[in-house]
Amino acid sequence: MSRPGGTSALRALYIGLSYLAAPAAFFLLLWRGFSNHGYWQRLGERLGWGAARASQDTIWIHAVSVGEVQAAVPLVEALVQRFPGIPIAITTMSPTGSARAAALFGDRVLHSYAPYDLPGAVARFFDRLRPRIAIIMETELWPNLYHECGRRGIPLVLASARISPRSMGRYRVMVGLFRETLSHGIVIAAQSARDADRFIQLGAPPERTHVIGTLKFDQPLRRDQARWGQDFRRRHWDSRPVWIAASTHPGEEQTVIGIQQRLQRHGAGTVLLLAPRHPERCELVEQLLRESGLRYCRHSTAGQNDVSDCEVFLIDTLGELNAFYGSADIAFVGGSLVPIGGHNLLEPAAHGLPILTGPHNFNSEDVLELLVAAGAAAVVADERELQARVESLLTDPAERQRRGALGRDAVAANRGAVRRLLEFLQPLLAEGDAGPSAPAFPGSGSSALPRSG
């Protein structure tokens, strides 16, 4: 692989701006710590220092937060099987992503926060974790980090890579810089042909840009999770209709709580499982529930108590959403009625749930199109249409089963992205380092509730 030499004027400008922005970024980190104390921990890792240190070259996987960590599970398991002699290092950006990586992999991998995109921090990080290959989940474009990969001759792969239409406008502002960034020997393993075309427009070499699909299709549905969700439903709400509002954001909680109020006034006896995207926001969501007058329970404090009388069950813990899909009849996936870009539609599809989502799904447009075309998902424009769809599906078990089966079949038919990605990784890793076969990573699990993994 070529080793880029000097620093372009545009990159020099980027470096200067990065150093100017670093104090503000660090202050923002400290500010976030007031709502999530995890941001105050291991601050040195943000600048390239830290306790985690590799004794030999590693396979480095960067998964920015919870969704990317979860999507990386089948890839990590496949890499352990194929290259058991090479340690794996995983980096994240958020405390929730860090906690998810710890829950899924424990001490089987090295974990660190990724450094800020400053030349010194990046160099210290590379010296500490010694990556022999860098695998970036989805899309994280960091010019200094990518430049350091090129300078050190480290192969760089964007796995399950995507660029939303909204991101294209932002990247075009600095297209010269990103064209240089994307020219450093990068392999683009894009989610879709549209994503591949967007990377090429930004300057990625067409001969190193490939379509492999979405790694999230390869996440197995753990049977213990499905059984736990079904058993929980039978114990508490066996005869009541249940819908779940998953990965919600501000504005969406008010919407689904309002719908649940109207359903209860009509005597439906419906249960709403409400799972905010960020559990640290649950205090604010609980205040909305108190003001609504609905009977609610919080999962973290329910314990072994009977929650059968709840009208809203607030899922305020991390990593348990997938299991709760097994308790529901239909799923609304949030981040979509507000312009966030949508969240994982494949988990409820794998559970065989009919799916409702809002119009803002630019983070997973191809997955949405596939599920809509299959008849498994429907897009709702607003609160009124969401309520109408919820009411219709809750009163039509045959339609729920039909749509759910179509979604399950669509997920099964589109697996294979991990296998295709390994075909690109194989020549970039020396096979001689692989030792005897190693077991796949186990899910973390608990006696009370099987967690995602």
C-alpha positions in Angstrom: 0.0 0.0 0.0 1.3 3.5 -0.8 2.4 5.7 2.0 1.1 9.3 1.4 3.8 11.9 2.0 3.3 15.6 2.6 0.4 17.4 4.0 -1.9 19.3 1.6 -3.0 22.8 2.3 -6.5 21.7 2.9 -5.5 19.0 5.3 -3.3 21.6 7.1 -6.3 23.8 7.4 -8.4 20.9 8.7 -5.7 20.1 11.4 -5.6 23.7 12.5 -9.4 23.8 12.8 -9.4 20.5 14.7 -7.0 21.8 17.3 -9.1 24.9 17.7 -12.3 22.8 18.1 -10.7 20.3 20.5 -11.3 22.3 23.7 -15.0 22.8 22.8 -15.4 19.1 22.0 -13.8 18.2 25.4 -16.1 20.7 27.2 -19.1 19.1 25.5 -17.9 15.7 26.7 -17.8 17.0 30.3 -21.2 18.6 29.9 -22.7 15.3 28.7 -21.3 13.7 31.8 -23.9 15.5 33.9 -26.6 13.2 32.3 -24.3 10.2 31.8 -21.3 9.9 34.1 -19.7 7.5 31.7 -18.5 10.5 29.7 -16.3 11.5 32.6 -14.5 8.1 32.7 -11.3 7.2 30.7 -10.9 10.7 29.4 -7.2 10.0 28.5 -8.3 7.6 25.8 -9.9 10.5 23.9 -6.4 11.9 23.5 -4.7 8.6 22.6 -3.7 7.4 26.1 -5.2 4.6 28.1 -4.7 1.4 30.0 -5.6 -1.0 27.1 -2.4 -1.8 25.3 -1.8 -4.6 22.7 1.1 -6.9 23.0 0.9 -7.8 19.3 -0.7 -6.4 16.1 -4.5 -6.4 16.3 -7.6 -6.5 14.1 -9.1 -3.1 14.9 -12.9 -2.6 14.6 -14.4 0.8 15.2 -18.1 0.8 16.1 -19.2 4.3 17.0 -22.1 3.4 19.3 -24.7 0.7 20.3 -26.1 0.0 16.9 -22.7 -0.4 15.2 -21.5 -2.6 18.1 -24.5 -4.8 17.7 -24.1 -5.0 13.9 -20.4 -6.0 14.4 -21.3 -9.2 16.4 -21.5 -11.6 13.5 -18.3 -10.1 12.0 -16.4 -10.4 15.2 -17.5 -14.0 15.6 -16.5 -14.8 12.0 -13.1 -13.1 12.5 -12.4 -15.1 15.7 -13.2 -18.3 13.8 -11.1 -17.4 10.8 -8.2 -15.7 12.5 -8.1 -16.9 16.1 -4.4 -16.1 16.5 -4.9 -12.3 16.0 -6.3 -10.3 18.9 -9.3 -8.0 18.2 -9.5 -4.4 19.5 -12.9 -2.6 19.5 -13.3 1.2 19.8 -16.5 3.2 20.4 -17.3 6.8 20.9 -20.1 6.7 23.5 -20.4 5.2 27.0 -23.5 3.2 25.9 -21.5 1.8 23.0 -18.6 0.9 25.4 -21.1 -0.8 27.8 -22.6 -2.8 25.0 -19.1 -4.0 23.8 -18.3 -5.0 27.4 -21.5 -6.9 27.7 -21.2 -8.7 24.4 -17.4 -9.5 24.4 -16.1 -9.1 28.0 -12.4 -9.4 28.2 -12.2 -11.4 24.9 -11.4 -8.2 23.1 -9.4 -5.1 23.9 -11.6 -2.1 24.2 -10.9 1.7 24.1 -12.6 4.9 23.2 -11.5 6.1 19.8 -9.3 9.2 19.9 -10.2 12.7 18.8 -9.1 13.2 15.2 -5.9 15.1 16.2 -2.6 13.9 14.7 -0.9 13.4 18.1 -3.8 11.6 19.6 -4.2 9.4 16.6 -0.5 8.5 16.6 -0.5 7.6 20.3 -3.6 5.5 19.7 -2.0 3.5 16.9 1.2 3.0 19.0 -1.0 1.6 21.8 -3.4 -0.7 20.0 -1.1 -1.6 17.1 -3.7 -2.3 14.4 -2.6 -4.4 11.4 -6.0 -3.7 9.7 -8.7 -1.1 10.4 -12.3 -2.0 9.9 -14.7 1.0 10.3 -18.3 0.1 10.8 -20.8 2.0 8.6 -19.4 5.5 8.0 -17.0 7.5 10.1 -14.8 9.7 8.0 -11.9 11.0 10.0 -9.1 12.5 7.8 -6.2 12.4 10.3 -7.0 8.8 11.3 -7.3 7.7 7.7 -4.1 9.6 6.8 -2.3 7.8 9.6 -3.5 4.4 8.3 -2.0 5.4 4.9 1.2 6.6 6.4 1.7 3.4 8.3 0.6 1.1 5.5 -2.4 -0.2 7.5 -5.2 -1.5 5.2 -8.5 0.4 5.9 -11.9 -1.1 5.2 -15.2 0.7 5.6 -17.6 -2.2 6.4 -21.3 -2.0 5.7 -20.5 1.5 4.6 -23.3 4.0 3.9 -23.7 7.7 3.2 -27.1 9.3 3.6 -28.3 11.9 1.1 -28.3 14.5 3.9 -24.6 13.7 4.6 -23.6 14.2 1.0 -24.2 17.9 1.2 -22.0 18.2 4.2 -19.2 16.1 2.7 -19.3 18.1 -0.5 -18.3 21.2 1.4 -14.9 19.6 2.0 -14.9 17.3 -1.0 -11.2 18.0 -1.8 -10.2 16.9 1.7 -12.3 13.8 1.7 -11.2 12.9 -1.8 -7.6 12.8 -0.4 -8.9 10.9 2.6 -10.7 8.3 0.5 -7.7 7.8 -1.8 -5.5 6.3 0.9 -5.9 2.7 -0.2 -9.3 2.3 1.3 -11.6 -0.6 0.5 -15.3 0.5 0.5 -17.7 -2.4 1.3 -20.9 -0.5 0.8 -24.4 -1.4 1.9 -26.0 -0.7 -1.4 -25.3 0.4 -5.0 -26.5 3.9 -4.1 -24.1 4.1 -1.2 -21.3 2.9 -3.4 -22.1 5.6 -6.0 -22.1 8.3 -3.3 -18.6 7.2 -2.1 -17.4 7.3 -5.7 -18.8 10.8 -6.1 -16.7 11.8 -3.1 -13.6 10.5 -4.6 -13.4 6.8 -3.6 -11.6 4.7 -6.3 -14.3 2.7 -8.2 -12.0 -0.4 -8.4 -11.9 -0.5 -4.5 -15.6 0.2 -4.0 -17.9 -2.9 -3.7 -21.4 -3.7 -2.7 -21.6 -6.3 0.1 -25.0 -5.6 1.7 -25.9 -4.8 5.3 -24.2 -6.7 8.1 -27.3 -6.3 10.3 -29.1 -8.9 8.2 -26.6 -11.5 9.5 -27.4 -10.9 13.2 -28.9 -14.1 14.4 -32.1 -14.0 16.4 -31.3 -15.7 19.7 -34.0 -18.1 20.5 -33.6 -17.5 24.3 -34.4 -13.8 23.7 -37.5 -14.6 21.7 -38.7 -17.2 24.3 -38.0 -14.7 27.1 -40.1 -12.0 25.5 -43.0 -14.5 24.7 -42.9 -15.8 28.3 -42.9 -12.3 29.7 -45.9 -11.4 27.6 -47.8 -14.6 28.7 -47.1 -13.9 32.4 -48.3 -10.3 32.4 -50.5 -9.4 29.4 -51.6 -12.7 27.8 -55.0 -11.5 26.8 -54.1 -7.8 26.0 -52.9 -6.3 22.8 -49.3 -5.1 23.0 -47.4 -2.6 20.8 -43.8 -1.4 21.1 -42.4 2.0 20.4 -38.7 1.4 20.0 -35.6 3.7 19.9 -37.8 6.9 20.3 -36.5 10.4 20.5 -37.8 13.7 21.9 -41.1 14.5 20.2 -41.9 10.8 19.5 -42.5 9.9 23.2 -45.2 12.6 23.3 -46.8 11.2 20.1 -46.9 7.5 21.2 -48.1 8.4 24.7 -50.9 10.5 23.2 -51.9 7.6 21.0 -51.9 5.3 24.0 -54.1 7.7 25.9 -56.7 7.7 23.1 -56.5 3.9 22.7 -57.2 3.5 26.5 -60.2 5.9 26.3 -61.7 3.7 23.6 -61.4 0.7 26.0 -58.8 -1.2 24.0 -56.9 -2.4 27.1 -53.7 -2.0 25.0 -50.2 -2.1 26.5 -47.5 0.2 25.2 -43.8 -0.9 25.6 -41.9 2.3 25.4 -38.1 2.2 24.8 -36.3 5.5 24.4 -33.2 5.4 22.3 -31.1 6.8 25.1 -31.9 5.3 28.6 -30.5 8.4 30.3 -33.6 10.3 29.0 -36.0 8.1 30.9 -36.4 10.5 33.7 -37.8 13.1 31.3 -40.0 10.4 29.6 -41.3 9.3 33.1 -42.4 12.9 33.7 -44.4 12.8 30.5 -46.0 9.6 31.7 -46.9 11.1 35.1 -48.5 14.0 33.3 -50.5 11.7 31.0 -52.3 9.9 33.8 -51.5 6.5 32.3 -50.5 3.7 34.7 -46.9 2.9 34.0 -44.1 0.8 35.3 -40.3 1.1 34.8 -38.5 -2.1 33.9 -35.5 -1.3 36.1 -37.7 -1.0 39.3 -40.4 -3.6 38.4 -38.3 -6.5 39.7 -40.5 -9.5 40.2 -43.6 -7.5 40.9 -46.7 -8.0 38.9 -46.9 -5.4 36.1 -50.1 -6.7 34.6 -52.0 -3.5 35.4 -49.6 -1.3 33.5 -50.8 0.7 30.5 -47.2 1.7 29.6 -44.1 -0.3 30.4 -41.0 1.9 30.2 -37.9 0.0 29.1 -35.2 2.1 30.8 -32.3 -0.4 30.5 -29.7 -0.9 27.8 -29.4 -4.0 25.5 -32.8 -5.5 26.2 -34.9 -4.1 23.4 -34.4 -7.2 21.1 -35.8 -9.5 23.8 -38.9 -7.2 24.3 -39.7 -7.4 20.6 -40.8 -10.9 21.5 -43.5 -9.5 23.8 -45.1 -7.3 21.1 -47.7 -7.7 18.4 -46.5 -4.8 16.2 -43.5 -2.4 16.3 -43.1 1.3 15.7 -39.4 2.1 15.2 -38.5 5.6 16.2 -36.0 8.3 15.0 -38.3 8.4 12.0 -41.2 10.8 12.9 -38.5 13.3 13.7 -35.5 14.0 11.4 -33.0 11.6 13.0 -32.8 9.2 10.2 -34.5 6.0 11.6 -33.1 3.0 13.5 -32.8 -0.7 13.1 -35.8 -2.2 11.3 -34.3 -5.6 11.0 -34.6 -6.7 14.6 -38.4 -6.5 14.7 -38.6 -8.0 11.2 -36.5 -11.0 12.4 -39.1 -11.4 15.2 -41.9 -11.5 12.7 -43.5 -8.2 13.7 -45.3 -5.9 11.3 -43.4 -2.7 11.3 -44.4 1.0 11.3 -42.0 3.8 10.8 -42.1 7.5 10.1 -41.0 9.3 6.9 -37.4 10.1 8.1 -35.4 7.0 7.3 -32.4 8.2 5.4 -30.0 6.1 7.6 -31.5 2.9 6.2 -33.4 3.8 3.1 -32.5 0.6 1.2 -33.6 -1.7 4.1 -36.9 0.3 4.4 -37.5 0.0 0.7 -36.9 -3.8 0.8 -39.3 -4.3 3.8 -42.0 -2.0 2.3 -41.7 -3.8 -1.1 -42.0 -7.2 0.8 -45.2 -6.0 2.5 -43.6 -6.2 6.0 -43.3 -2.4 6.8 -45.4 0.7 6.3 -44.4 4.4 6.4 -46.7 6.7 8.3 -46.7 10.4 7.8 -47.8 11.7 11.2 -49.4 10.9 14.5 -52.9 10.4 13.1 -51.8 7.9 10.5 -49.7 6.1 13.1 -52.7 5.7 15.4 -54.9 4.5 12.5 -52.3 1.8 11.5 -51.8 0.7 15.1 -55.5 0.3 15.7 -56.0 -1.5 12.4 -53.2 -4.0 13.0 -54.1 -4.7 16.7 -57.6 -5.7 15.6 -56.4 -8.0 12.7 -54.3 -10.9 13.9 -54.3 -12.5 10.4 -52.8 -9.4 8.8 -50.2 -9.1 11.6 -49.1 -12.7 11.0 -49.0 -12.2 7.2 -46.9 -9.1 7.4 -44.6 -10.5 10.1 -43.9 -13.7 8.0 -43.0 -11.5 5.0 -40.5 -9.6 7.1 -38.9 -12.7 8.5 -38.6 -14.1 5.0 -37.0 -10.9 3.7 -34.4 -10.9 6.4 -33.5 -14.5 5.8 -33.2 -14.0 2.0 -30.7 -11.1 2.4 -28.1 -12.7 4.7 -24.5 -13.2 3.6 -22.9 -9.8 4.0 -20.4 -11.1 6.5 -19.3 -13.9 4.2 -18.8 -11.4 1.3 -16.9 -9.0 3.6 -14.5 -11.8 4.7 -13.6 -12.3 1.0 -12.2 -8.8 1.0 -10.5 -9.1 4.4 -8.8 -12.5 3.7 -6.0 -11.2 1.5 -5.4 -8.3 3.8 -4.6 -10.5 6.8 -1.7 -13.0 6.8 -3.3 -16.4 7.1 -0.2 -17.8 8.9 -1.2 -16.0 12.1 -4.4 -18.0 12.5 -4.0 -20.6 15.2 -6.3 -23.4 16.2 -10.0 -22.9 16.0 -11.6 -20.7 18.7 -15.2 -20.6 19.9 -17.5 -17.9 18.8 -18.3 -15.1 21.2 -21.1 -16.0 23.5 -23.9 -13.5 24.2 -23.7 -12.0 27.7 -27.1 -13.0 29.0 -28.4 -13.0 32.5 -30.7 -15.3 34.5 -33.4 -12.7 34.4 -33.3 -11.5 30.8 -31.3 -12.6 27.8 -29.6 -9.6 26.4 -28.9 -8.8 22.7 -26.0 -10.6 21.2 
